[in-house]
Amino acid sequence: MNVSVLAIEIPYWGQSLLRVLGGIVAVLLPAGTIVYVFLFKMMSFMQSRLGPMEAGPYGSLQLVAEVGKWMQKEDLAPEKADHVIFKIAPVIVLSSTFLLVAVVPFGPDAWFTNFQAGAFYAMAVGSVSVIGIIIAGYASANKYSYLGGLRAAGQLIAYELPMVLAIVGVVIQAGSMNLQEIVVVQNTGEIFGWNGVGFPFVITQFVGFGIFMISVQAELTQAPFDMPIAESELVAGYMTEYSGFRFLIFFIGEFATAGVFALIASVLFLGGWGVPFAWFDWTTIDSVDDWMNVVGPLIMFSKMMLLVFVIMWVRFSYPRFREDQLQRFAWKVLIPLSLANIAVTAILKVAV
Amino acid sequence: MVSKPRVPGLLKGLGVTFGTMMRTFKNGANTVQYPHEKESPPIRSRGVIALHEGNCTACMLCARSCPDWCIYIEGHKQLAPPRRAGGKPRQVNHLDRFDIDYALCMYCGICVEVCPFDALFWSPEYEYSEPRIADLLHDKAKLGEWMETVPEAPELEAGAEKKK
């Protein structure tokens, strides 16, 4: 297949190289931006302070300093830890993030892999990080880590379900699991014959969107769902024994995954990379102009920032759930609600 | 009892953090950027203890009342010229050493309270941390330098009993 970006023919190997580089950028750039803009600055402003100000203009190079600090720290492992598994665990967590971004489309041709079952794949690899977290807690030979790992397992499994079920509504409505096609359906759709904004699924699937964002919050173990790393009870949960470079990987993984889940949410519910096709008289994905390959990622990035803003806003505002409240909320509220959402969506899809 | 729906409270919580963020954007933070700008400490702040050497008689009251035993005083008796012409020379305590170990001091202020001759004063100065812990032992000369930073005694409150 020949793809031309801005009227330049790129051979297949070139495209593959671009996609690998793009994948790294798509994981690390959002992670760095999120950490600086939200974790350093927004949290500080919400607490009426300025945050880091010394490293670079307005502290913008603080992250570089932090990474340098972590890189030069000793890579400790407890004596009784299972060393191989202990060292693999953070890599598994981060690799699930890279696997997750592989399915996100950024433009008509700017995708990494164009899976037919993209939504299914995203949910499947998204839960790989659970394994990394459990074995990180288990291999640390530390009761706090162990408890943190178990709590993470319970929580992530509990919130994986409503997340998958929330997506089912979108999949039913779009009639496809391919994320690219979901984007096209949203941008070619029309609301009662008016095609000014396309038809982002958040309009009909607002219940699913809410459930999805809550589940993402829990899946990322961000407050109020941060029981696995509750510092007042478990030191730092499964991350207790990690230091230096491996802690850095966990840290990047946490915020990169926040970015990637926000990207997936924007694809599924907010119209993804596309602008309403009617604006430029496009009809199908093949008629989309090439410049969307450049503008698309920017649109995705701004939507991601918007959603991550909401995630972080909630994180900085609410206190932590108790463990039983957390489980009850998932099993007794979110899952029945998402099942009802699926039923209603399916009935309306067939009836209308 | 039916509990009220929690959603309005949740939204209110989001509003508080967002409002604080916008206020910080507009009016600046409540904090100051410490090494560049400093807040003046409140009056009667306990920063460091200054020694007015001329008033000290090496009576050892402060050293004995110090809970941490962080004041070290050495002195010897010597003869001073008489006050009036033709009088006998007076015997006075001469202060040889007066050290306060700020690595031990817990800033209780008992030494300042107990001093009968007003030789010890609180100064609000607080920036005297040292890379080496031994340097926190301030000797007579250094404690004397702190006297420059001692503020004027604040006005007595209305109705306060005046010390004679």
Chai-1 contact restraints between the chains, C-beta under 6 A:
chainA,res_idxA,chainB,res_idxB,connection_type,confidence,min_distance_angstrom,max_distance_angstrom,comment,restraint_id
A,F45,B,M21,contact,1.0,0.0,6.0,A-B,restraint_1
A,F45,B,T24,contact,1.0,0.0,6.0,A-B,restraint_2
A,M46,B,T17,contact,1.0,0.0,6.0,A-B,restraint_3
A,M46,B,T20,contact,1.0,0.0,6.0,A-B,restraint_4
A,M46,B,M21,contact,1.0,0.0,6.0,A-B,restraint_5
A,S48,B,T20,contact,1.0,0.0,6.0,A-B,restraint_6
A,S48,B,T24,contact,1.0,0.0,6.0,A-B,restraint_7
A,S48,B,A29,contact,1.0,0.0,6.0,A-B,restraint_8
A,S48,B,N30,contact,1.0,0.0,6.0,A-B,restraint_9
A,R49,B,A29,contact,1.0,0.0,6.0,A-B,restraint_10
A,R49,B,T31,contact,1.0,0.0,6.0,A-B,restraint_11
A,L50,B,A29,contact,1.0,0.0,6.0,A-B,restraint_12
A,M53,B,Q33,contact,1.0,0.0,6.0,A-B,restraint_13
A,F316,B,T17,contact,1.0,0.0,6.0,A-B,restraint_14
A,S317,B,G13,contact,1.0,0.0,6.0,A-B,restraint_15
A,S317,B,L14,contact,1.0,0.0,6.0,A-B,restraint_16
A,S317,B,T17,contact,1.0,0.0,6.0,A-B,restraint_17
